[in-house]
């Protein structure tokens, strides 16, 4: 059990990730909530929490797409390099 603080409220959280990571996640959520609270001071906390969840989910999906694009690009470039190396290997004279 880890105690984290979000908007000044201590919360006991149990998770399968290391406590330090859980603290980092809580700080991230706290920062996002505080930022939205400053921008939209009359908005109920429940609505702010939903907006934060949507924003974080959007960031997650963008990161996931970026990761997939990078992975695809690396795989494509690796195949190209392997083909070039194989072509060079088959065109070189045999070694004594």
Number of C-alpha atoms within 10 A of each C-alpha: 9 15 15 19 15 16 14 8 9 11 13 10 13 12 10 6 8 10 16 10 11 18 16 12 13 19 16 15 19 19 15 19 21 17 14 17 17 11 10 11 12 8 12 10 14 9 10 19 17 12 15 21 15 12 13 15 12 12 12 12 12 12 12 12 12 12 12 12 12 12 12 12 12 12 12 11 12 12 12 12 12 11 12 12 12 11 11 11 11 10 9 8 8 7 4 3
